[in-house]
Amino acid sequence: MSKYKTIDMQGYADIFKALSNPHRLKIFMKLACCGSEGIACKSDKACECVGDLGSNMGIAPSTISHHLKELHRSGLICTRRNGQRIECWVDPEILESICSFFTCKAKE
């Protein structure tokens, strides 16, 4: 059973706290629009590399890295190293869990 299916209220609070920063929200939305690992998105990529995420955002690479750590810590994104690149993506189960929260299907 996935850990996302059993998110408690504190877990949701951590998720929404992470998303309360406009830059983190923008990064999360950019990753969410790319689908999940192994599923192609509009740009034919299932994930984004850390270096690519900051392009056109006007944010320093160190700040992007900080935001990615917060998104990962809250369970919103997954990461893996691929050589010198770090790939990031949103697990579709976390999106399903967030949708469930807003449709009152989440555990109380």
Residue, then its C-alpha position, 0 to 999 in steps of 0.5 A: m500500500s502506498k504511503y500517500k493513501t494514508i496521509d493524515m491531517q499533519g501530512y496534508a498540512d505539510i504539503f500545503k505549507a510547502l505549496s504556500n510558497p509561490h516559487r515552490l508552487k510554480i515548480f510543483m505545477k511545472l513538474a505535475c504537468c509533465g506527468s509521472e516517471g515513465i509517462a510522457c508529458k507535453s515536452d516528451k519528458a516524464c521528469e525535469c532535471v534540476g538545472d532545467l527547472g530554474s530556466n525562465m524563472g529568474i531564481a538562483p540555482s541554490t534557491i531552486s535546490h532549496h525549494l526542491k528539498e522542501l517539495h521532496r521533504s513534504g513528499l510532493i516530488c520524487t528525485r533520482r540521480n542519473g549521472q551528473r543530473i538529478e531528475c525530479w517528478v511528481d508521483p501520480e499517487i500524490l496528485e490523487s491524494i490531493c484531489s481526494f482531499f479536496t473532494c472530501k474523500a481523504k481520511e480525517 
